[in-house]
Amino acid sequence: MANLLAALLTKKLFLPGASFASLLVLSGVLGVASQLGDLAESALKRGAGIKDSSNLLPGHGGLLDRIDGILFAAPILFGYTKFFL
């Protein structure tokens, strides 16, 4: 449901030239990429044997936990807008 809302808002606000169907697929792909980023970052922390990646945001797992999904999703969004629009 959130992907549907994200696709509608993106079409209206940022990418009016893109088709709704392609934005719906893109929002699903970005959701999966974001979760993969979170899993990859958690695997790195487990491999290193640490609980938090920094003390900048205590109780949140560190700053890297706040941006791990963006690190994986942003290149996909850039590639989509660069090569398909």
PyMOL Python script that loads the backbone (N, CA, C, O; Angstrom):
from pymol import cmd

cmd.read_pdbstr("""\
ATOM      1  N   MET A   1       0.818  -1.191   0.000  1.00  0.00           N
ATOM      2  CA  MET A   1       0.000   0.000   0.000  1.00  0.00           C
ATOM      3  C   MET A   1       0.871   1.268   0.000  1.00  0.00           C
ATOM      4  O   MET A   1       0.571   2.244  -0.688  1.00  0.00           O
ATOM      5  N   ALA A   2       1.940   1.227   0.778  1.00  0.00           N
ATOM      6  CA  ALA A   2       2.828   2.379   0.838  1.00  0.00           C
ATOM      7  C   ALA A   2       3.509   2.604  -0.508  1.00  0.00           C
ATOM      8  O   ALA A   2       3.757   3.747  -0.892  1.00  0.00           O
ATOM      9  N   ASN A   3       3.818   1.513  -1.236  1.00  0.00           N
ATOM     10  CA  ASN A   3       4.432   1.652  -2.554  1.00  0.00           C
ATOM     11  C   ASN A   3       3.491   2.348  -3.525  1.00  0.00           C
ATOM     12  O   ASN A   3       3.934   3.143  -4.354  1.00  0.00           O
ATOM     13  N   LEU A   4       2.208   2.060  -3.433  1.00  0.00           N
ATOM     14  CA  LEU A   4       1.215   2.704  -4.291  1.00  0.00           C
ATOM     15  C   LEU A   4       1.173   4.201  -4.008  1.00  0.00           C
ATOM     16  O   LEU A   4       1.151   5.010  -4.935  1.00  0.00           O
ATOM     17  N   LEU A   5       1.162   4.564  -2.750  1.00  0.00           N
ATOM     18  CA  LEU A   5       1.165   5.977  -2.371  1.00  0.00           C
ATOM     19  C   LEU A   5       2.453   6.666  -2.815  1.00  0.00           C
ATOM     20  O   LEU A   5       2.420   7.798  -3.299  1.00  0.00           O
ATOM     21  N   ALA A   6       3.587   5.983  -2.652  1.00  0.00           N
ATOM     22  CA  ALA A   6       4.866   6.556  -3.075  1.00  0.00           C
ATOM     23  C   ALA A   6       4.888   6.784  -4.583  1.00  0.00           C
ATOM     24  O   ALA A   6       5.388   7.809  -5.046  1.00  0.00           O
ATOM     25  N   ALA A   7       4.355   5.842  -5.348  1.00  0.00           N
ATOM     26  CA  ALA A   7       4.314   5.992  -6.807  1.00  0.00           C
ATOM     27  C   ALA A   7       3.421   7.157  -7.209  1.00  0.00           C
ATOM     28  O   ALA A   7       3.774   7.926  -8.103  1.00  0.00           O
ATOM     29  N   LEU A   8       2.273   7.295  -6.564  1.00  0.00           N
ATOM     30  CA  LEU A   8       1.360   8.405  -6.879  1.00  0.00           C
ATOM     31  C   LEU A   8       1.997   9.760  -6.574  1.00  0.00           C
ATOM     32  O   LEU A   8       1.922  10.685  -7.383  1.00  0.00           O
ATOM     33  N   LEU A   9       2.620   9.869  -5.407  1.00  0.00           N
ATOM     34  CA  LEU A   9       3.262  11.133  -5.030  1.00  0.00           C
ATOM     35  C   LEU A   9       4.445  11.462  -5.934  1.00  0.00           C
ATOM     36  O   LEU A   9       4.649  12.616  -6.308  1.00  0.00           O
ATOM     37  N   THR A  10       5.215  10.447  -6.277  1.00  0.00           N
ATOM     38  CA  THR A  10       6.364  10.671  -7.150  1.00  0.00           C
ATOM     39  C   THR A  10       5.925  11.154  -8.517  1.00  0.00           C
ATOM     40  O   THR A  10       6.529  12.072  -9.072  1.00  0.00           O
ATOM     41  N   LYS A  11       4.887  10.554  -9.068  1.00  0.00           N
ATOM     42  CA  LYS A  11       4.385  10.972 -10.375  1.00  0.00           C
ATOM     43  C   LYS A  11       3.900  12.413 -10.323  1.00  0.00           C
ATOM     44  O   LYS A  11       4.178  13.200 -11.228  1.00  0.00           O
ATOM     45  N   LYS A  12       3.184  12.751  -9.279  1.00  0.00           N
ATOM     46  CA  LYS A  12       2.615  14.092  -9.148  1.00  0.00           C
ATOM     47  C   LYS A  12       3.682  15.159  -8.904  1.00  0.00           C
ATOM     48  O   LYS A  12       3.638  16.235  -9.501  1.00  0.00           O
ATOM     49  N   LEU A  13       4.646  14.857  -8.020  1.00  0.00           N
ATOM     50  CA  LEU A  13       5.584  15.886  -7.576  1.00  0.00           C
ATOM     51  C   LEU A  13       6.915  15.927  -8.326  1.00  0.00           C
ATOM     52  O   LEU A  13       7.436  17.007  -8.602  1.00  0.00           O
ATOM     53  N   PHE A  14       7.473  14.747  -8.660  1.00  0.00           N
ATOM     54  CA  PHE A  14       8.847  14.733  -9.139  1.00  0.00           C
ATOM     55  C   PHE A  14       9.032  14.255 -10.577  1.00  0.00           C
ATOM     56  O   PHE A  14       9.859  14.804 -11.307  1.00  0.00           O
ATOM     57  N   LEU A  15       8.284  13.255 -10.988  1.00  0.00           N
ATOM     58  CA  LEU A  15       8.487  12.661 -12.312  1.00  0.00           C
ATOM     59  C   LEU A  15       7.163  12.590 -13.086  1.00  0.00           C
ATOM     60  O   LEU A  15       6.654  11.497 -13.329  1.00  0.00           O
ATOM     61  N   PRO A  16       6.610  13.729 -13.470  1.00  0.00           N
ATOM     62  CA  PRO A  16       5.309  13.695 -14.158  1.00  0.00           C
ATOM     63  C   PRO A  16       5.361  13.022 -15.525  1.00  0.00           C
ATOM     64  O   PRO A  16       4.325  12.600 -16.039  1.00  0.00           O
ATOM     65  N   GLY A  17       6.540  12.913 -16.122  1.00  0.00           N
ATOM     66  CA  GLY A  17       6.651  12.296 -17.437  1.00  0.00           C
ATOM     67  C   GLY A  17       6.724  10.778 -17.403  1.00  0.00           C
ATOM     68  O   GLY A  17       6.616  10.134 -18.446  1.00  0.00           O
ATOM     69  N   ALA A  18       6.902  10.201 -16.239  1.00  0.00           N
ATOM     70  CA  ALA A  18       7.023   8.742 -16.119  1.00  0.00           C
ATOM     71  C   ALA A  18       5.638   8.113 -16.032  1.00  0.00           C
ATOM     72  O   ALA A  18       4.693   8.721 -15.529  1.00  0.00           O
ATOM     73  N   SER A  19       5.536   6.887 -16.532  1.00  0.00           N
ATOM     74  CA  SER A  19       4.250   6.190 -16.445  1.00  0.00           C
ATOM     75  C   SER A  19       4.029   5.696 -15.016  1.00  0.00           C
ATOM     76  O   SER A  19       4.974   5.417 -14.279  1.00  0.00           O
ATOM     77  N   PHE A  20       2.761   5.600 -14.653  1.00  0.00           N
ATOM     78  CA  PHE A  20       2.425   5.146 -13.307  1.00  0.00           C
ATOM     79  C   PHE A  20       2.900   3.714 -13.076  1.00  0.00           C
ATOM     80  O   PHE A  20       3.380   3.387 -11.991  1.00  0.00           O
ATOM     81  N   ALA A  21       2.770   2.869 -14.079  1.00  0.00           N
ATOM     82  CA  ALA A  21       3.177   1.464 -13.941  1.00  0.00           C
ATOM     83  C   ALA A  21       4.678   1.350 -13.671  1.00  0.00           C
ATOM     84  O   ALA A  21       5.097   0.574 -12.813  1.00  0.00           O
ATOM     85  N   SER A  22       5.482   2.117 -14.398  1.00  0.00           N
ATOM     86  CA  SER A  22       6.927   2.048 -14.175  1.00  0.00           C
ATOM     87  C   SER A  22       7.304   2.588 -12.795  1.00  0.00           C
ATOM     88  O   SER A  22       8.235   2.081 -12.169  1.00  0.00           O
ATOM     89  N   LEU A  23       6.598   3.600 -12.319  1.00  0.00           N
ATOM     90  CA  LEU A  23       6.882   4.127 -10.983  1.00  0.00           C
ATOM     91  C   LEU A  23       6.445   3.156  -9.896  1.00  0.00           C
ATOM     92  O   LEU A  23       7.054   3.092  -8.828  1.00  0.00           O
ATOM     93  N   LEU A  24       5.391   2.404 -10.172  1.00  0.00           N
ATOM     94  CA  LEU A  24       4.959   1.398  -9.208  1.00  0.00           C
ATOM     95  C   LEU A  24       6.002   0.286  -9.094  1.00  0.00           C
ATOM     96  O   LEU A  24       6.318  -0.165  -7.993  1.00  0.00           O
ATOM     97  N   VAL A  25       6.529  -0.148 -10.228  1.00  0.00           N
ATOM     98  CA  VAL A  25       7.594  -1.153 -10.216  1.00  0.00           C
ATOM     99  C   VAL A  25       8.841  -0.579  -9.548  1.00  0.00           C
ATOM    100  O   VAL A  25       9.477  -1.253  -8.737  1.00  0.00           O
ATOM    101  N   LEU A  26       9.191   0.656  -9.881  1.00  0.00           N
ATOM    102  CA  LEU A  26      10.360   1.298  -9.282  1.00  0.00           C
ATOM    103  C   LEU A  26      10.227   1.393  -7.772  1.00  0.00           C
ATOM    104  O   LEU A  26      11.194   1.136  -7.055  1.00  0.00           O
ATOM    105  N   SER A  27       9.062   1.755  -7.274  1.00  0.00           N
ATOM    106  CA  SER A  27       8.892   1.870  -5.828  1.00  0.00           C
ATOM    107  C   SER A  27       9.043   0.510  -5.152  1.00  0.00           C
ATOM    108  O   SER A  27       9.575   0.430  -4.045  1.00  0.00           O
ATOM    109  N   GLY A  28       8.587  -0.547  -5.795  1.00  0.00           N
ATOM    110  CA  GLY A  28       8.789  -1.891  -5.248  1.00  0.00           C
ATOM    111  C   GLY A  28      10.254  -2.282  -5.232  1.00  0.00           C
ATOM    112  O   GLY A  28      10.748  -2.839  -4.252  1.00  0.00           O
ATOM    113  N   VAL A  29      10.948  -1.985  -6.328  1.00  0.00           N
ATOM    114  CA  VAL A  29      12.380  -2.300  -6.414  1.00  0.00           C
ATOM    115  C   VAL A  29      13.165  -1.504  -5.373  1.00  0.00           C
ATOM    116  O   VAL A  29      14.084  -2.036  -4.750  1.00  0.00           O
ATOM    117  N   LEU A  30      12.810  -0.244  -5.183  1.00  0.00           N
ATOM    118  CA  LEU A  30      13.506   0.573  -4.187  1.00  0.00           C
ATOM    119  C   LEU A  30      13.244   0.069  -2.772  1.00  0.00           C
ATOM    120  O   LEU A  30      14.129   0.128  -1.919  1.00  0.00           O
ATOM    121  N   GLY A  31      12.041  -0.423  -2.520  1.00  0.00           N
ATOM    122  CA  GLY A  31      11.738  -0.998  -1.213  1.00  0.00           C
ATOM    123  C   GLY A  31      12.592  -2.216  -0.931  1.00  0.00           C
ATOM    124  O   GLY A  31      13.116  -2.368   0.172  1.00  0.00           O
ATOM    125  N   VAL A  32      12.736  -3.091  -1.927  1.00  0.00           N
ATOM    126  CA  VAL A  32      13.572  -4.279  -1.768  1.00  0.00           C
ATOM    127  C   VAL A  32      15.038  -3.883  -1.598  1.00  0.00           C
ATOM    128  O   VAL A  32      15.735  -4.442  -0.751  1.00  0.00           O
ATOM    129  N   ALA A  33      15.509  -2.923  -2.398  1.00  0.00           N
ATOM    130  CA  ALA A  33      16.905  -2.480  -2.304  1.00  0.00           C
ATOM    131  C   ALA A  33      17.193  -1.884  -0.929  1.00  0.00           C
ATOM    132  O   ALA A  33      18.267  -2.100  -0.367  1.00  0.00           O
ATOM    133  N   SER A  34      16.246  -1.143  -0.396  1.00  0.00           N
ATOM    134  CA  SER A  34      16.423  -0.548   0.919  1.00  0.00           C
ATOM    135  C   SER A  34      16.544  -1.625   1.998  1.00  0.00           C
ATOM    136  O   SER A  34      17.376  -1.515   2.898  1.00  0.00           O
ATOM    137  N   GLN A  35      15.720  -2.657   1.905  1.00  0.00           N
ATOM    138  CA  GLN A  35      15.801  -3.747   2.875  1.00  0.00           C
ATOM    139  C   GLN A  35      17.113  -4.515   2.732  1.00  0.00           C
ATOM    140  O   GLN A  35      17.707  -4.928   3.728  1.00  0.00           O
ATOM    141  N   LEU A  36      17.561  -4.704   1.498  1.00  0.00           N
ATOM    142  CA  LEU A  36      18.851  -5.362   1.284  1.00  0.00           C
ATOM    143  C   LEU A  36      19.996  -4.538   1.879  1.00  0.00           C
ATOM    144  O   LEU A  36      20.949  -5.096   2.423  1.00  0.00           O
ATOM    145  N   GLY A  37      19.898  -3.223   1.775  1.00  0.00           N
ATOM    146  CA  GLY A  37      20.915  -2.357   2.386  1.00  0.00           C
ATOM    147  C   GLY A  37      20.953  -2.520   3.890  1.00  0.00           C
ATOM    148  O   GLY A  37      22.026  -2.550   4.493  1.00  0.00           O
ATOM    149  N   ASP A  38      19.781  -2.625   4.495  1.00  0.00           N
ATOM    150  CA  ASP A  38      19.709  -2.827   5.938  1.00  0.00           C
ATOM    151  C   ASP A  38      20.306  -4.173   6.329  1.00  0.00           C
ATOM    152  O   ASP A  38      21.046  -4.267   7.309  1.00  0.00           O
ATOM    153  N   LEU A  39      19.986  -5.211   5.568  1.00  0.00           N
ATOM    154  CA  LEU A  39      20.533  -6.532   5.858  1.00  0.00           C
ATOM    155  C   LEU A  39      22.049  -6.576   5.674  1.00  0.00           C
ATOM    156  O   LEU A  39      22.754  -7.194   6.472  1.00  0.00           O
ATOM    157  N   ALA A  40      22.546  -5.930   4.635  1.00  0.00           N
ATOM    158  CA  ALA A  40      23.987  -5.916   4.387  1.00  0.00           C
ATOM    159  C   ALA A  40      24.722  -5.184   5.503  1.00  0.00           C
ATOM    160  O   ALA A  40      25.780  -5.629   5.948  1.00  0.00           O
ATOM    161  N   GLU A  41      24.172  -4.075   5.950  1.00  0.00           N
ATOM    162  CA  GLU A  41      24.810  -3.316   7.015  1.00  0.00           C
ATOM    163  C   GLU A  41      24.784  -4.101   8.319  1.00  0.00           C
ATOM    164  O   GLU A  41      25.754  -4.073   9.077  1.00  0.00           O
ATOM    165  N   SER A  42      23.691  -4.797   8.588  1.00  0.00           N
ATOM    166  CA  SER A  42      23.615  -5.632   9.788  1.00  0.00           C
ATOM    167  C   SER A  42      24.625  -6.773   9.726  1.00  0.00           C
ATOM    168  O   SER A  42      25.236  -7.122  10.736  1.00  0.00           O
ATOM    169  N   ALA A  43      24.799  -7.349   8.549  1.00  0.00           N
ATOM    170  CA  ALA A  43      25.786  -8.420   8.387  1.00  0.00           C
ATOM    171  C   ALA A  43      27.196  -7.901   8.634  1.00  0.00           C
ATOM    172  O   ALA A  43      28.012  -8.589   9.247  1.00  0.00           O
ATOM    173  N   LEU A  44      27.488  -6.697   8.164  1.00  0.00           N
ATOM    174  CA  LEU A  44      28.812  -6.107   8.407  1.00  0.00           C
ATOM    175  C   LEU A  44      29.047  -5.905   9.900  1.00  0.00           C
ATOM    176  O   LEU A  44      30.128  -6.204  10.408  1.00  0.00           O
ATOM    177  N   LYS A  45      28.031  -5.395  10.604  1.00  0.00           N
ATOM    178  CA  LYS A  45      28.180  -5.178  12.041  1.00  0.00           C
ATOM    179  C   LYS A  45      28.336  -6.500  12.784  1.00  0.00           C
ATOM    180  O   LYS A  45      29.148  -6.602  13.703  1.00  0.00           O
ATOM    181  N   ARG A  46      27.561  -7.516  12.392  1.00  0.00           N
ATOM    182  CA  ARG A  46      27.695  -8.824  13.048  1.00  0.00           C
ATOM    183  C   ARG A  46      29.066  -9.427  12.783  1.00  0.00           C
ATOM    184  O   ARG A  46      29.675 -10.016  13.676  1.00  0.00           O
ATOM    185  N   GLY A  47      29.546  -9.282  11.566  1.00  0.00           N
ATOM    186  CA  GLY A  47      30.865  -9.798  11.222  1.00  0.00           C
ATOM    187  C   GLY A  47      31.974  -9.122  12.013  1.00  0.00           C
ATOM    188  O   GLY A  47      32.976  -9.746  12.362  1.00  0.00           O
ATOM    189  N   ALA A  48      31.782  -7.843  12.290  1.00  0.00           N
ATOM    190  CA  ALA A  48      32.776  -7.098  13.064  1.00  0.00           C
ATOM    191  C   ALA A  48      32.581  -7.278  14.561  1.00  0.00           C
ATOM    192  O   ALA A  48      33.441  -6.889  15.350  1.00  0.00           O
ATOM    193  N   GLY A  49      31.444  -7.871  14.961  1.00  0.00           N
ATOM    194  CA  GLY A  49      31.186  -8.102  16.377  1.00  0.00           C
ATOM    195  C   GLY A  49      30.828  -6.857  17.151  1.00  0.00           C
ATOM    196  O   GLY A  49      31.116  -6.762  18.344  1.00  0.00           O
ATOM    197  N   ILE A  50      30.204  -5.903  16.494  1.00  0.00           N
ATOM    198  CA  ILE A  50      29.801  -4.675  17.182  1.00  0.00           C
ATOM    199  C   ILE A  50      28.286  -4.516  17.110  1.00  0.00           C
ATOM    200  O   ILE A  50      27.641  -5.026  16.195  1.00  0.00           O
ATOM    201  N   LYS A  51      27.724  -3.801  18.089  1.00  0.00           N
ATOM    202  CA  LYS A  51      26.286  -3.594  18.137  1.00  0.00           C
ATOM    203  C   LYS A  51      25.893  -2.311  17.420  1.00  0.00           C
ATOM    204  O   LYS A  51      24.912  -2.295  16.677  1.00  0.00           O
ATOM    205  N   ASP A  52      26.633  -1.254  17.630  1.00  0.00           N
ATOM    206  CA  ASP A  52      26.341   0.049  17.022  1.00  0.00           C
ATOM    207  C   ASP A  52      27.510   0.465  16.139  1.00  0.00           C
ATOM    208  O   ASP A  52      28.669   0.225  16.475  1.00  0.00           O
ATOM    209  N   SER A  53      27.192   1.096  14.996  1.00  0.00           N
ATOM    210  CA  SER A  53      28.257   1.529  14.090  1.00  0.00           C
ATOM    211  C   SER A  53      28.892   2.837  14.544  1.00  0.00           C
ATOM    212  O   SER A  53      29.986   3.179  14.095  1.00  0.00           O
ATOM    213  N   SER A  54      28.222   3.572  15.425  1.00  0.00           N
ATOM    214  CA  SER A  54      28.796   4.794  15.987  1.00  0.00           C
ATOM    215  C   SER A  54      28.016   5.172  17.235  1.00  0.00           C
ATOM    216  O   SER A  54      26.985   4.570  17.535  1.00  0.00           O
ATOM    217  N   ASN A  55      28.498   6.155  17.953  1.00  0.00           N
ATOM    218  CA  ASN A  55      27.806   6.661  19.143  1.00  0.00           C
ATOM    219  C   ASN A  55      27.106   7.982  18.871  1.00  0.00           C
ATOM    220  O   ASN A  55      26.615   8.624  19.799  1.00  0.00           O
ATOM    221  N   LEU A  56      27.054   8.395  17.607  1.00  0.00           N
ATOM    222  CA  LEU A  56      26.451   9.675  17.261  1.00  0.00           C
ATOM    223  C   LEU A  56      24.956   9.697  17.570  1.00  0.00           C
ATOM    224  O   LEU A  56      24.436  10.711  18.036  1.00  0.00           O
ATOM    225  N   LEU A  57      24.262   8.590  17.315  1.00  0.00           N
ATOM    226  CA  LEU A  57      22.840   8.468  17.627  1.00  0.00           C
ATOM    227  C   LEU A  57      22.662   7.306  18.600  1.00  0.00           C
ATOM    228  O   LEU A  57      22.371   6.189  18.172  1.00  0.00           O
ATOM    229  N   PRO A  58      22.829   7.544  19.883  1.00  0.00           N
ATOM    230  CA  PRO A  58      22.750   6.450  20.858  1.00  0.00           C
ATOM    231  C   PRO A  58      21.375   5.762  20.824  1.00  0.00           C
ATOM    232  O   PRO A  58      20.338   6.422  20.752  1.00  0.00           O
ATOM    233  N   GLY A  59      21.394   4.435  20.877  1.00  0.00           N
ATOM    234  CA  GLY A  59      20.155   3.675  20.884  1.00  0.00           C
ATOM    235  C   GLY A  59      19.563   3.412  19.518  1.00  0.00           C
ATOM    236  O   GLY A  59      18.545   2.728  19.415  1.00  0.00           O
ATOM    237  N   HIS A  60      20.163   3.929  18.477  1.00  0.00           N
ATOM    238  CA  HIS A  60      19.657   3.755  17.120  1.00  0.00           C
ATOM    239  C   HIS A  60      20.569   2.887  16.263  1.00  0.00           C
ATOM    240  O   HIS A  60      20.303   2.712  15.074  1.00  0.00           O
ATOM    241  N   GLY A  61      21.603   2.357  16.816  1.00  0.00           N
ATOM    242  CA  GLY A  61      22.526   1.537  16.032  1.00  0.00           C
ATOM    243  C   GLY A  61      23.580   2.346  15.321  1.00  0.00           C
ATOM    244  O   GLY A  61      24.396   1.787  14.588  1.00  0.00           O
ATOM    245  N   GLY A  62      23.583   3.622  15.516  1.00  0.00           N
ATOM    246  CA  GLY A  62      24.564   4.490  14.879  1.00  0.00           C
ATOM    247  C   GLY A  62      24.031   5.145  13.623  1.00  0.00           C
ATOM    248  O   GLY A  62      22.926   4.851  13.167  1.00  0.00           O
ATOM    249  N   LEU A  63      24.823   6.023  13.082  1.00  0.00           N
ATOM    250  CA  LEU A  63      24.419   6.793  11.906  1.00  0.00           C
ATOM    251  C   LEU A  63      24.228   5.904  10.682  1.00  0.00           C
ATOM    252  O   LEU A  63      23.333   6.145   9.873  1.00  0.00           O
ATOM    253  N   LEU A  64      25.054   4.891  10.545  1.00  0.00           N
ATOM    254  CA  LEU A  64      24.953   4.009   9.389  1.00  0.00           C
ATOM    255  C   LEU A  64      23.605   3.286   9.351  1.00  0.00           C
ATOM    256  O   LEU A  64      23.095   2.997   8.269  1.00  0.00           O
ATOM    257  N   ASP A  65      23.028   2.994  10.500  1.00  0.00           N
ATOM    258  CA  ASP A  65      21.706   2.372  10.536  1.00  0.00           C
ATOM    259  C   ASP A  65      20.626   3.306   9.999  1.00  0.00           C
ATOM    260  O   ASP A  65      19.595   2.834   9.518  1.00  0.00           O
ATOM    261  N   ARG A  66      20.834   4.584  10.067  1.00  0.00           N
ATOM    262  CA  ARG A  66      19.836   5.536   9.570  1.00  0.00           C
ATOM    263  C   ARG A  66      19.900   5.687   8.050  1.00  0.00           C
ATOM    264  O   ARG A  66      18.895   6.035   7.430  1.00  0.00           O
ATOM    265  N   ILE A  67      21.055   5.434   7.441  1.00  0.00           N
ATOM    266  CA  ILE A  67      21.195   5.693   6.000  1.00  0.00           C
ATOM    267  C   ILE A  67      21.476   4.444   5.176  1.00  0.00           C
ATOM    268  O   ILE A  67      21.681   4.551   3.967  1.00  0.00           O
ATOM    269  N   ASP A  68      21.491   3.254   5.796  1.00  0.00           N
ATOM    270  CA  ASP A  68      21.867   2.051   5.054  1.00  0.00           C
ATOM    271  C   ASP A  68      20.925   1.758   3.891  1.00  0.00           C
ATOM    272  O   ASP A  68      21.386   1.329   2.833  1.00  0.00           O
ATOM    273  N   GLY A  69      19.655   1.971   4.050  1.00  0.00           N
ATOM    274  CA  GLY A  69      18.713   1.741   2.963  1.00  0.00           C
ATOM    275  C   GLY A  69      18.897   2.718   1.815  1.00  0.00           C
ATOM    276  O   GLY A  69      18.777   2.350   0.646  1.00  0.00           O
ATOM    277  N   ILE A  70      19.187   3.958   2.154  1.00  0.00           N
ATOM    278  CA  ILE A  70      19.403   4.990   1.133  1.00  0.00           C
ATOM    279  C   ILE A  70      20.647   4.678   0.310  1.00  0.00           C
ATOM    280  O   ILE A  70      20.679   4.927  -0.895  1.00  0.00           O
ATOM    281  N   LEU A  71      21.667   4.136   0.958  1.00  0.00           N
ATOM    282  CA  LEU A  71      22.912   3.816   0.252  1.00  0.00           C
ATOM    283  C   LEU A  71      22.696   2.777  -0.848  1.00  0.00           C
ATOM    284  O   LEU A  71      23.407   2.791  -1.853  1.00  0.00           O
ATOM    285  N   PHE A  72      21.736   1.886  -0.675  1.00  0.00           N
ATOM    286  CA  PHE A  72      21.448   0.885  -1.692  1.00  0.00           C
ATOM    287  C   PHE A  72      20.405   1.371  -2.687  1.00  0.00           C
ATOM    288  O   PHE A  72      20.489   1.036  -3.869  1.00  0.00           O
ATOM    289  N   ALA A  73      19.422   2.152  -2.239  1.00  0.00           N
ATOM    290  CA  ALA A  73      18.314   2.564  -3.105  1.00  0.00           C
ATOM    291  C   ALA A  73      18.662   3.761  -3.996  1.00  0.00           C
ATOM    292  O   ALA A  73      18.183   3.839  -5.128  1.00  0.00           O
ATOM    293  N   ALA A  74      19.472   4.677  -3.513  1.00  0.00           N
ATOM    294  CA  ALA A  74      19.773   5.896  -4.269  1.00  0.00           C
ATOM    295  C   ALA A  74      20.427   5.626  -5.625  1.00  0.00           C
ATOM    296  O   ALA A  74      20.034   6.260  -6.605  1.00  0.00           O
ATOM    297  N   PRO A  75      21.401   4.722  -5.734  1.00  0.00           N
ATOM    298  CA  PRO A  75      21.974   4.462  -7.065  1.00  0.00           C
ATOM    299  C   PRO A  75      20.959   3.878  -8.051  1.00  0.00           C
ATOM    300  O   PRO A  75      21.037   4.143  -9.251  1.00  0.00           O
ATOM    301  N   ILE A  76      20.015   3.089  -7.551  1.00  0.00           N
ATOM    302  CA  ILE A  76      18.984   2.530  -8.423  1.00  0.00           C
ATOM    303  C   ILE A  76      18.070   3.638  -8.927  1.00  0.00           C
ATOM    304  O   ILE A  76      17.724   3.668 -10.108  1.00  0.00           O
ATOM    305  N   LEU A  77      17.679   4.543  -8.044  1.00  0.00           N
ATOM    306  CA  LEU A  77      16.842   5.669  -8.455  1.00  0.00           C
ATOM    307  C   LEU A  77      17.573   6.558  -9.455  1.00  0.00           C
ATOM    308  O   LEU A  77      16.983   7.009 -10.437  1.00  0.00           O
ATOM    309  N   PHE A  78      18.844   6.807  -9.207  1.00  0.00           N
ATOM    310  CA  PHE A  78      19.633   7.620 -10.146  1.00  0.00           C
ATOM    311  C   PHE A  78      19.693   6.961 -11.513  1.00  0.00           C
ATOM    312  O   PHE A  78      19.476   7.617 -12.532  1.00  0.00           O
ATOM    313  N   GLY A  79      19.989   5.653 -11.538  1.00  0.00           N
ATOM    314  CA  GLY A  79      20.069   4.938 -12.802  1.00  0.00           C
ATOM    315  C   GLY A  79      18.755   4.967 -13.544  1.00  0.00           C
ATOM    316  O   GLY A  79      18.745   5.121 -14.766  1.00  0.00           O
ATOM    317  N   TYR A  80      17.651   4.826 -12.848  1.00  0.00           N
ATOM    318  CA  TYR A  80      16.340   4.864 -13.485  1.00  0.00           C
ATOM    319  C   TYR A  80      16.090   6.226 -14.129  1.00  0.00           C
ATOM    320  O   TYR A  80      15.702   6.308 -15.294  1.00  0.00           O
ATOM    321  N   THR A  81      16.315   7.288 -13.366  1.00  0.00           N
ATOM    322  CA  THR A  81      16.048   8.619 -13.898  1.00  0.00           C
ATOM    323  C   THR A  81      17.019   9.000 -15.009  1.00  0.00           C
ATOM    324  O   THR A  81      16.651   9.730 -15.929  1.00  0.00           O
ATOM    325  N   LYS A  82      18.245   8.517 -14.934  1.00  0.00           N
ATOM    326  CA  LYS A  82      19.254   8.848 -15.938  1.00  0.00           C
ATOM    327  C   LYS A  82      19.044   8.092 -17.246  1.00  0.00           C
ATOM    328  O   LYS A  82      19.174   8.677 -18.321  1.00  0.00           O
ATOM    329  N   PHE A  83      18.726   6.815 -17.171  1.00  0.00           N
ATOM    330  CA  PHE A  83      18.694   5.990 -18.372  1.00  0.00           C
ATOM    331  C   PHE A  83      17.300   5.692 -18.925  1.00  0.00           C
ATOM    332  O   PHE A  83      17.163   5.346 -20.098  1.00  0.00           O
ATOM    333  N   PHE A  84      16.265   5.823 -18.091  1.00  0.00           N
ATOM    334  CA  PHE A  84      14.934   5.473 -18.556  1.00  0.00           C
ATOM    335  C   PHE A  84      13.994   6.671 -18.711  1.00  0.00           C
ATOM    336  O   PHE A  84      12.893   6.516 -19.239  1.00  0.00           O
ATOM    337  N   LEU A  85      14.395   7.833 -18.274  1.00  0.00           N
ATOM    338  CA  LEU A  85      13.540   9.031 -18.441  1.00  0.00           C
ATOM    339  C   LEU A  85      14.203  10.029 -19.354  1.00  0.00           C
ATOM    340  O   LEU A  85      13.643  11.094 -19.615  1.00  0.00           O
TER     341      LEU A  85
END
""", "prot")
cmd.dss("prot")
cmd.show_as("cartoon", "prot")
cmd.util.cbc("prot")
cmd.orient("prot")
